[in-house]
Amino acid sequence: MLQIEYPGNILLGVGWYPSFDPSGIFQVRIINKFQWRSLIALLATKSTGELITLIEKAQQINHTINSDK
């Protein structure tokens, strides 16, 4: 659904998992160096309202990672 690339090869990905499954969940993933199995953080919710909060939290995590470099 959404993918943002940040400096330092960090990705923020947002999607619905499993795809097209009505009982699925939104996942917000922070990925290191384009390696989808190398997760820095995984946040999840069923609520569209909470999804915005999780994306903001993921951006804060990314900011912390990049400010440490």
Order of alpha helices (4+ residues) and beta strands (2+ residues): beta-beta-beta-beta-alpha
